[in-house]
C-alpha cells in the first residue's frame, strides 16, 4: 500500500521548473526490449521529447515524464503490456489525447505510458439499438462524423475533441449534459484490461442493453476512475436521434444574479433546453475580440433548443418570457447552421479567447458543481472572490446542471501568484462543498483535488475507495498518485 498512499505535490511550480527530467533509467534496457517484443520496435519510445509530451496535460501541474511510451495496436497487446509491467512492478499510465485538466497523465513515479490512440476503430454500430462500440483512440468528433448519415449522434461534448474512452475515464460531460446526460448516463458497457492483464467486460461480452438489475454496477465503477483501476480498451455508448431542428439563442443580462435566476426558472418551467451556458462579462469581452462577435459585454446566456418546428416555437417563447422577466435584453436567435456554429465555436474557444487577454500568461481551469438552487449564490460570490483575489480570471459554465468553470490567468514565473491561484481553487472547491455540491463536475480529481475529495465523501467513503483500489490493484501501479 505504500505506493498507493504516496503523496504528490499540488504541482503549480514556477514554469522554468515545469518539466522535470523524470526518472529515465528506472526501467532497464532489457525491460524496454521486452516492451518492443510485444508491440514492435517502432511502437516504443524512450526519447526525451516524446516522454515530456506524455508527462503533462492541459493543466499547470508540472510535467512528470514516464520512462517509456508504448503504442499498442490491439487489446491483446494492451493485455500483454499490462501484465508485463505489473509483474515487474512498473507503474502504468494510460494516455489518450492529453486534454485533461487535473494532471491525470503525470507519471509521478515514472513507469510506462500506454498511448491508446492507435486503437481508433468503430468496432460495431447498432442503429436499431441506439448503441455503438468504439476503441479508445476514437474521438468525439470522429464518431459523429462516422454517424453522419445514420440519423444518430453522440451528444456528450466537453469542448475539446477528447478521446471517448478518456471521457469515460474522467466522467466527462459538457454543454449538452442538461438534456442528454453526462458520460455516466451514456455508457452501456466497457472492455477493461485489469492490472493482471485479464480482460473484463463490465456488463458481459457484447451486451448493450438499456437497463439491468444484474449484480454490482461494474460499468459505473470504471466511469470516472481516471485510469487507476484498469485500462479501458473499448466502450459501448448510447446514441441519440439527431434533432429535427436546432435553434440557438443568446441573451444579455444586467447582472450575474439575473442571468442565473433565468437559468433556474427556465429549468423549473420544464423547458427542454438542450444547452444553457453562462458566460460572464470578461468571457464575453474576450469572445467578442477572439471570435469577432458583436455581443453585448455583459453576463450572457447561450442557449440551444432541439425538437420539431412547432415545439421549438413554444420553447423559444417561454424562454424569452423568462429572460425578459429577469431584465434580459438583446435576445437573439440563430436557426441557420452557419450562425449556430459560429456561436458555439466562440463558446468552445473561450479558453483561447481568455488566454489572449493576458499574452504570455498560462491558464488554469477549475470546476465545481452545486445543486441548481444554490447556483445563483455561488456564482455571485465567486465573482466577488475573483475581484478580491486580484487574479485575472473569467467564469463560464454549463449552468443548466449547476456546473461552472473558473479560468484563471497566471504568470508562470511568479510563485506568489501561483500560490494565490491554488488558494482560490481550494476556496472555490470548499465553497461548493458547503453548498452540498461537489469539488468537480467534470474535470476529475487527478492530482489537484485529492484533499477536497476526502472532504467531500468523508473518511468512510475514501477508505471504501482505497479498499476497491487495493482489491483491483494491490501493488498500486495503475496511474499511481491520482484520485487517492
C-alpha positions as CSV (number, residue, x, y, z in Angstrom):
1,X,0.0,0.0,0.0
2,X,3.0,2.3,0.3
3,X,2.9,3.1,-3.4
4,X,-0.9,3.6,-3.2
5,X,-0.7,6.1,-0.4
6,X,2.4,8.1,-1.5
7,X,1.5,11.8,-1.8
8,X,2.3,14.1,-4.7
9,X,2.5,17.8,-4.5
10,X,-0.1,20.1,-5.9
11,X,2.4,20.9,-8.6
12,X,2.0,24.6,-9.5
13,X,5.7,25.3,-9.5
14,X,7.4,28.1,-11.4
15,X,7.4,27.5,-15.2
16,X,11.2,27.2,-15.5
17,X,11.0,24.0,-13.4
18,X,7.7,23.0,-15.1
19,X,9.1,19.9,-16.9
20,X,11.2,17.8,-14.6
21,X,13.7,15.3,-16.0
22,X,11.6,12.4,-14.7
23,X,13.1,9.1,-13.8
24,X,14.6,7.9,-17.1
25,X,16.7,4.9,-16.3
26,X,14.3,3.4,-13.8
27,X,13.4,0.7,-16.4
28,X,16.2,-1.4,-17.7
29,X,17.2,-1.9,-21.3
30,X,16.1,-5.5,-21.0
31,X,12.6,-4.3,-20.0
32,X,12.4,-1.8,-22.9
33,X,13.4,-4.7,-25.2
34,X,10.5,-6.8,-23.7
35,X,8.1,-3.9,-24.4
36,X,9.4,-3.8,-28.0
37,X,8.9,-7.6,-28.3
38,X,5.2,-7.1,-27.5
39,X,4.3,-4.1,-29.8
40,X,7.3,-3.9,-32.2
41,X,10.3,-1.6,-32.1
42,X,8.7,1.3,-33.9
43,X,5.9,1.5,-31.2
44,X,8.2,2.1,-28.2
45,X,10.0,5.3,-27.4
46,X,12.3,6.5,-24.7
47,X,13.2,9.7,-26.4
48,X,13.2,12.7,-24.1
49,X,10.9,14.9,-26.1
50,X,8.3,12.1,-26.5
51,X,8.4,11.3,-22.8
52,X,7.9,15.0,-21.9
53,X,5.0,15.3,-24.3
54,X,3.3,12.4,-22.4
55,X,4.1,13.7,-19.0
56,X,1.7,16.7,-19.0
57,X,-1.8,17.6,-19.9
58,X,-3.5,21.0,-20.3
59,X,-3.2,21.8,-16.6
60,X,-0.5,23.7,-14.7
61,X,0.7,20.6,-12.9
62,X,4.4,20.2,-13.6
63,X,5.5,17.8,-16.3
64,X,6.5,14.4,-14.9
65,X,7.5,12.2,-17.8
66,X,7.2,8.4,-17.9
67,X,10.3,6.3,-18.5
68,X,8.9,4.9,-21.8
69,X,6.0,5.4,-24.1
70,X,4.3,2.5,-26.0
71,X,1.6,2.4,-28.7
72,X,-0.3,-0.9,-28.7
73,X,-2.3,-1.7,-31.8
74,X,-4.9,-4.0,-30.2
75,X,-6.4,-5.2,-27.0
76,X,-4.2,-8.3,-26.8
77,X,-1.1,-6.1,-26.8
78,X,-2.6,-3.9,-24.1
79,X,-3.2,-7.1,-22.0
80,X,0.4,-8.3,-22.5
81,X,1.9,-4.9,-21.8
82,X,-0.1,-4.5,-18.6
83,X,0.8,-8.0,-17.3
84,X,4.5,-7.4,-18.2
85,X,4.6,-4.1,-16.3
86,X,2.7,-5.3,-13.4
87,X,4.8,-8.4,-12.9
88,X,7.9,-6.2,-12.9
89,X,6.5,-3.6,-10.5
90,X,6.5,-0.8,-13.2
91,X,3.8,1.9,-12.9
92,X,1.3,2.1,-15.8
93,X,-0.2,5.4,-17.1
94,X,-2.9,5.4,-19.8
95,X,-2.8,8.3,-22.3
96,X,-5.5,9.4,-24.8
97,X,-5.4,12.9,-26.3
98,X,-3.8,14.7,-23.3
99,X,-6.6,17.2,-22.9
100,X,-7.2,16.6,-19.2
101,X,-7.1,19.4,-16.7
102,X,-6.0,17.9,-13.4
103,X,-2.6,16.3,-14.1
104,X,-4.1,12.9,-14.8
105,X,-1.3,11.8,-17.1
106,X,1.7,12.9,-15.0
107,X,4.0,9.9,-14.3
108,X,4.6,10.8,-10.6
109,X,6.5,7.6,-10.1
110,X,7.9,7.1,-13.6
111,X,6.8,4.0,-15.4
112,X,5.3,3.2,-18.8
113,X,2.8,5.4,-20.6
114,X,0.4,3.4,-22.7
115,X,-0.8,5.6,-25.5
116,X,-4.0,4.2,-26.9
117,X,-4.5,6.5,-29.8
118,X,-3.5,3.9,-32.5
119,X,-6.6,1.8,-31.5
120,X,-9.0,4.1,-33.3
121,X,-11.7,1.9,-34.9
122,X,-15.5,2.0,-34.5
123,X,-16.0,-1.7,-33.8
124,X,-19.7,-2.1,-34.0
125,X,-22.7,0.1,-34.8
126,X,-26.2,-1.0,-33.8
127,X,-28.5,1.8,-35.1
128,X,-31.7,-0.1,-34.2
129,X,-30.5,-0.4,-30.6
130,X,-29.0,3.2,-30.5
131,X,-25.6,2.0,-29.5
132,X,-22.0,1.9,-30.8
133,X,-18.7,0.3,-29.7
134,X,-15.6,2.3,-30.0
135,X,-11.9,1.8,-29.4
136,X,-10.0,4.2,-27.1
137,X,-8.5,6.2,-29.9
138,X,-11.8,7.3,-31.4
139,X,-12.6,10.9,-30.6
140,X,-15.9,12.6,-30.1
141,X,-15.8,14.4,-33.5
142,X,-14.6,11.3,-35.3
143,X,-17.5,9.3,-34.0
144,X,-20.1,11.9,-35.0
145,X,-18.5,12.1,-38.5
146,X,-18.9,8.3,-38.7
147,X,-22.6,8.6,-37.7
148,X,-23.3,11.5,-40.0
149,X,-25.6,9.5,-42.4
150,X,-27.4,7.4,-39.8
151,X,-29.7,10.0,-38.2
152,X,-28.0,9.4,-34.9
153,X,-25.3,11.3,-32.9
154,X,-23.3,11.2,-29.7
155,X,-24.1,14.4,-27.8
156,X,-21.7,14.5,-24.9
157,X,-19.5,17.5,-25.7
158,X,-16.8,18.7,-23.3
159,X,-15.5,21.2,-25.8
160,X,-12.1,19.6,-26.6
161,X,-12.0,16.8,-29.2
162,X,-11.2,14.3,-26.5
163,X,-11.0,10.5,-26.9
164,X,-14.2,8.9,-25.9
165,X,-12.6,6.3,-23.6
166,X,-10.7,9.2,-22.0
167,X,-14.0,10.9,-21.5
168,X,-15.3,7.7,-19.8
169,X,-12.2,7.6,-17.6
170,X,-12.7,11.2,-16.4
171,X,-16.5,11.1,-16.2
172,X,-16.7,14.0,-18.7
173,X,-19.8,15.9,-19.6
174,X,-20.1,19.3,-21.3
175,X,-22.6,21.6,-22.9
176,X,-25.3,19.1,-23.8
177,X,-25.5,17.4,-20.4
178,X,-28.6,19.2,-19.2
179,X,-30.6,17.4,-22.0
180,X,-28.7,14.2,-22.7
181,X,-26.8,13.5,-19.5
182,X,-23.1,13.0,-18.8
183,X,-20.8,10.1,-19.7
184,X,-22.1,8.2,-16.7
185,X,-25.6,8.1,-18.3
186,X,-24.3,7.3,-21.8
187,X,-22.0,4.3,-21.2
188,X,-23.6,0.8,-21.6
189,X,-20.6,-1.5,-21.3
190,X,-16.8,-1.3,-21.1
191,X,-14.0,-3.6,-22.0
192,X,-11.3,-3.1,-19.4
193,X,-7.8,-4.6,-19.1
194,X,-7.2,-5.2,-15.4
195,X,-3.8,-4.8,-13.8
196,X,-3.2,-8.5,-14.1
197,X,-3.8,-8.4,-17.8
198,X,-7.2,-10.1,-17.5
199,X,-9.9,-8.8,-19.8
200,X,-13.2,-7.6,-18.1
201,X,-16.4,-6.8,-19.8
202,X,-18.3,-4.8,-17.2
203,X,-21.8,-5.8,-18.5
204,X,-20.8,-9.1,-20.1
205,X,-19.2,-9.6,-23.6
206,X,-21.1,-7.9,-26.4
207,X,-24.0,-6.8,-24.3
208,X,-25.7,-3.5,-25.0
209,X,-29.0,-3.4,-23.1
210,X,-30.6,-0.2,-21.9
211,X,-31.0,-1.3,-18.3
212,X,-30.1,-4.2,-15.9
213,X,-30.6,-5.2,-12.3
214,X,-27.9,-7.9,-12.5
215,X,-25.3,-7.7,-9.8
216,X,-23.0,-4.8,-9.0
217,X,-22.7,-1.9,-11.4
218,X,-19.2,-2.6,-12.7
219,X,-19.6,-0.2,-15.6
220,X,-20.3,2.6,-13.2
221,X,-17.2,1.7,-11.2
222,X,-14.9,2.4,-14.1
223,X,-16.6,5.6,-15.3
224,X,-14.5,8.4,-13.6
225,X,-11.8,6.0,-12.3
226,X,-9.1,8.0,-14.1
227,X,-7.0,5.0,-15.1
228,X,-6.5,4.0,-11.5
229,X,-8.3,0.6,-11.8
230,X,-7.6,-0.6,-15.3
231,X,-7.2,0.5,-18.9
232,X,-10.4,1.0,-20.9
233,X,-9.9,-0.6,-24.4
234,X,-13.5,-0.3,-25.7
235,X,-16.7,1.5,-24.8
236,X,-20.2,0.7,-25.7
237,X,-22.0,4.1,-25.9
238,X,-25.7,5.1,-26.0
239,X,-26.6,7.1,-29.2
240,X,-29.4,9.6,-29.6
241,X,-31.6,10.6,-32.6
242,X,-30.3,13.7,-34.3
243,X,-32.7,16.6,-33.7
244,X,-35.1,17.5,-36.5
245,X,-34.5,21.3,-35.9
246,X,-31.9,23.1,-33.9
247,X,-32.1,26.8,-32.8
248,X,-29.5,28.7,-30.8
249,X,-30.2,31.9,-28.8
250,X,-28.2,34.5,-26.8
251,X,-29.4,36.9,-24.2
252,X,-27.6,39.5,-22.1
253,X,-28.4,40.4,-18.5
254,X,-27.8,43.3,-16.2
255,X,-26.1,41.1,-13.6
256,X,-24.8,37.6,-12.8
257,X,-27.8,37.1,-10.5
258,X,-30.3,37.9,-13.2
259,X,-28.7,35.5,-15.7
260,X,-28.5,32.6,-13.2
261,X,-32.0,33.3,-11.9
262,X,-33.2,32.9,-15.5
263,X,-31.4,29.6,-15.8
264,X,-33.1,28.2,-12.7
265,X,-36.6,29.5,-13.8
266,X,-36.2,28.1,-17.4
267,X,-35.5,24.7,-15.9
268,X,-38.3,24.9,-13.3
269,X,-40.7,25.7,-16.2
270,X,-39.7,22.4,-17.7
271,X,-38.4,24.0,-20.9
272,X,-36.5,21.1,-22.5
273,X,-33.4,23.2,-23.3
274,X,-30.5,21.2,-24.9
275,X,-27.8,23.6,-23.8
276,X,-27.7,26.6,-21.5
277,X,-24.3,28.1,-21.0
278,X,-23.3,31.1,-18.8
279,X,-20.5,33.5,-19.8
280,X,-19.6,36.4,-17.6
281,X,-18.7,39.9,-18.9
282,X,-15.0,39.1,-19.0
283,X,-15.6,36.0,-21.1
284,X,-18.0,37.8,-23.4
285,X,-15.4,40.6,-24.0
286,X,-12.8,38.0,-24.8
287,X,-15.0,36.1,-27.1
288,X,-16.0,39.2,-29.0
289,X,-12.4,40.0,-29.6
290,X,-11.2,36.5,-30.4
291,X,-14.1,35.2,-32.4
292,X,-15.2,38.5,-34.0
293,X,-18.6,38.5,-32.3
294,X,-20.6,41.7,-31.6
295,X,-22.4,40.6,-28.5
296,X,-23.1,43.0,-25.6
297,X,-20.3,42.8,-23.0
298,X,-22.5,41.6,-20.0
299,X,-23.3,38.4,-18.2
300,X,-24.8,36.3,-21.0
301,X,-26.7,33.0,-21.6
302,X,-26.1,30.9,-24.7
303,X,-29.0,28.5,-25.2
304,X,-29.8,25.8,-27.7
305,X,-33.1,24.1,-28.3
306,X,-33.8,20.7,-30.1
307,X,-37.1,19.4,-31.5
308,X,-39.7,20.0,-34.1
309,X,-40.6,23.4,-35.6
310,X,-43.8,23.6,-33.6
311,X,-42.1,22.5,-30.3
312,X,-39.2,24.9,-30.8
313,X,-41.5,27.9,-31.3
314,X,-43.1,27.3,-27.9
315,X,-39.8,26.6,-26.2
316,X,-38.3,29.9,-27.5
317,X,-41.3,31.9,-26.5
318,X,-41.3,30.5,-22.9
319,X,-37.5,31.1,-22.6
320,X,-37.8,34.6,-23.9
321,X,-40.6,35.4,-21.4
322,X,-38.4,34.2,-18.5
323,X,-35.4,36.2,-19.6
324,X,-37.4,39.4,-20.1
325,X,-38.9,39.0,-16.6
326,X,-35.3,39.0,-15.3
327,X,-34.2,42.1,-17.2
328,X,-32.7,40.2,-20.1
329,X,-32.1,42.1,-23.3
330,X,-30.7,41.6,-26.8
331,X,-32.5,38.2,-27.1
332,X,-31.3,36.9,-30.5
333,X,-31.7,33.5,-32.0
334,X,-29.9,31.7,-34.8
335,X,-31.5,28.9,-36.8
336,X,-29.0,28.6,-39.7
337,X,-26.3,26.0,-39.1
338,X,-23.5,28.5,-40.0
339,X,-24.6,31.1,-37.4
340,X,-25.2,28.5,-34.7
341,X,-21.7,27.0,-35.4
342,X,-20.2,30.5,-35.1
343,X,-21.8,31.0,-31.7
344,X,-20.8,27.6,-30.3
345,X,-17.3,27.7,-31.8
346,X,-16.9,31.0,-29.9
347,X,-18.1,29.3,-26.7
348,X,-15.8,26.4,-27.2
349,X,-12.8,28.7,-27.9
350,X,-13.5,30.7,-24.8
351,X,-10.3,29.2,-23.2
352,X,-8.1,30.6,-26.0
353,X,-10.0,33.9,-26.0
354,X,-9.4,34.4,-22.3
355,X,-5.7,33.5,-22.6
356,X,-5.4,36.2,-25.2
357,X,-6.4,38.8,-22.6
358,X,-3.0,38.5,-21.0
359,X,-0.3,37.5,-23.5
360,X,2.4,35.4,-22.1
361,X,0.3,34.0,-19.3
362,X,-0.8,30.4,-18.8
363,X,-4.3,29.3,-18.0
364,X,-5.6,27.3,-15.1
365,X,-9.1,26.0,-15.2
366,X,-11.0,24.6,-12.2
367,X,-14.6,23.5,-12.0
368,X,-17.3,22.8,-9.3
369,X,-20.9,21.8,-9.4
370,X,-23.7,22.6,-7.0
371,X,-27.5,22.0,-6.7
372,X,-29.3,24.2,-9.1
373,X,-31.0,26.2,-6.3
374,X,-27.6,27.2,-4.9
375,X,-26.1,28.3,-8.3
376,X,-27.0,32.0,-8.0
377,X,-25.4,32.2,-4.6
378,X,-22.1,30.6,-5.5
379,X,-21.7,32.3,-8.9
380,X,-22.3,35.8,-7.4
381,X,-19.9,35.0,-4.5
382,X,-17.2,33.6,-6.9
383,X,-17.3,36.7,-9.0
384,X,-16.7,38.7,-5.8
385,X,-13.9,36.3,-4.8
386,X,-12.2,36.9,-8.1
387,X,-12.2,40.6,-7.6
388,X,-10.9,40.3,-4.0
389,X,-8.1,37.9,-5.1
390,X,-6.6,40.3,-7.5
391,X,-6.3,37.5,-10.1
392,X,-7.2,37.9,-13.7
393,X,-10.0,35.4,-14.5
394,X,-13.3,34.6,-16.0
395,X,-16.3,32.4,-15.4
396,X,-18.1,30.2,-17.9
397,X,-20.2,27.1,-17.3
398,X,-22.8,24.5,-18.1
399,X,-25.2,26.2,-15.6
400,X,-28.1,24.0,-16.7
401,X,-26.8,21.3,-14.4
402,X,-25.1,23.6,-11.8
403,X,-21.6,23.2,-13.2
404,X,-19.3,26.1,-13.9
405,X,-15.6,26.8,-14.6
406,X,-13.2,29.5,-13.4
407,X,-10.4,30.2,-15.9
408,X,-7.5,32.0,-14.2
409,X,-4.6,33.6,-15.9
410,X,-1.2,33.3,-14.2
411,X,2.4,34.4,-14.7
412,X,4.2,31.0,-14.7
413,X,7.3,32.6,-13.2
414,X,5.5,34.2,-10.3
415,X,5.4,31.8,-7.2
416,X,3.2,34.2,-5.2
417,X,0.6,34.4,-8.0
418,X,0.7,30.6,-8.4
419,X,0.0,30.3,-4.7
420,X,-3.0,32.7,-5.0
421,X,-4.3,30.6,-7.8
422,X,-4.0,27.4,-5.7
423,X,-5.7,29.2,-2.7
424,X,-8.6,30.4,-4.9
425,X,-9.2,27.0,-6.4
426,X,-9.2,25.3,-3.0
427,X,-11.6,28.0,-1.6
428,X,-13.9,27.6,-4.6
429,X,-14.0,23.8,-4.0
430,X,-14.8,24.2,-0.3
431,X,-17.5,26.8,-1.1
432,X,-19.2,24.2,-3.4
433,X,-18.9,21.5,-0.7
434,X,-20.5,23.9,1.8
435,X,-23.5,24.3,-0.5
436,X,-24.0,20.5,-0.8
437,X,-22.2,20.4,-4.1
438,X,-19.1,18.6,-5.5
439,X,-15.5,19.8,-5.9
440,X,-15.5,18.8,-9.6
441,X,-18.4,18.4,-12.0
442,X,-16.4,17.1,-14.9
443,X,-12.6,17.7,-14.7
444,X,-12.0,14.9,-12.3
445,X,-9.8,14.6,-9.2
446,X,-6.4,13.8,-10.7
447,X,-3.5,15.3,-8.6
448,X,-5.1,18.6,-7.6
449,X,-8.3,17.7,-5.8
450,X,-7.5,14.7,-3.6
451,X,-7.8,16.6,-0.4
452,X,-11.1,18.0,-1.5
453,X,-12.3,14.5,-2.4
454,X,-11.7,13.4,1.2
455,X,-13.6,16.4,2.5
456,X,-16.5,15.6,0.1
457,X,-17.0,11.9,0.6
458,X,-15.6,11.6,4.2
459,X,-13.3,9.1,5.8
460,X,-15.5,6.1,5.3
461,X,-16.0,7.0,1.6
462,X,-12.3,7.4,1.0
463,X,-11.5,4.1,2.8
464,X,-14.0,2.3,0.8
465,X,-12.4,3.6,-2.4
466,X,-9.0,2.6,-1.1
467,X,-10.3,-0.9,-0.5
468,X,-11.7,-1.2,-4.0
469,X,-8.4,0.1,-5.4
470,X,-6.4,-2.3,-3.3
471,X,-8.5,-5.2,-4.5
472,X,-8.1,-4.5,-8.2
473,X,-4.6,-3.0,-8.0
474,X,-2.9,-4.5,-4.9
475,X,0.5,-3.1,-5.9
476,X,-0.7,0.4,-6.5
477,X,0.7,0.6,-10.0
478,X,-2.3,1.8,-12.1
479,X,-1.8,5.6,-12.6
480,X,-0.4,6.0,-9.1
481,X,-0.9,9.2,-7.2
482,X,-4.2,10.1,-8.8
483,X,-7.6,10.3,-7.1
484,X,-6.4,8.8,-3.8
